[in-house]
């Protein structure tokens, strides 16, 4: 069901509007958020300015291959599925991410963007479904959350809280109590894989009657902690 990681090298092209550095392009099932369960092509861009304590994609911090935006789009379309997720690393750390998102949307694909919330999402193509992390204290990167990003979210976009324990859970509820979010933005609470038992977080959400959706990472249930899946 899952195909091998594609590591493509491309020569510069006069038709390419921009270039990005790519760690991997692969086909899998979307394991999170509103698009969970759909066959999805993942484009993992290289590099991230954050260092979350529980990061599971450290292999994307460096390396990668430079590719033109058109070459990435062609690699995505070759898989023949409708959903594509641009992720990282932190994809918005590369200027070429914005034209890449636009190019994928122009082809009629259902495009989502996974971003840390630490960089400005204001210039993201409005056709893109944004899945934005809000970093809880257990990540060690809470100071990187950008409050001004909230105003750029639209109905259907999602804010994801990845929680390492009770302190993070209480912090997240307190944060929600202090902020008014744009209408139609969904809230997702996930446990840190291997640190917080999913059933414990589920019980906390029910007990608190928290207005959030619980989620676990479906791809890790299916395939474990394997890069490229
Ligand atoms: S923002 Fe994402 S890729 Fe970057 S360190 Fe945190 S979890 Fe890892």
Boltz pocket constraint, residues with backbone or C-beta under 6 A from the ligand:
constraints:
  - pocket:
      binder: B
      contacts: [[A, 48], [A, 49], [A, 50], [A, 51], [A, 52], [A, 54], [A, 55], [A, 56], [A, 57], [A, 58], [A, 88], [A, 89], [A, 90], [A, 116]]
      max_distance: 6.0
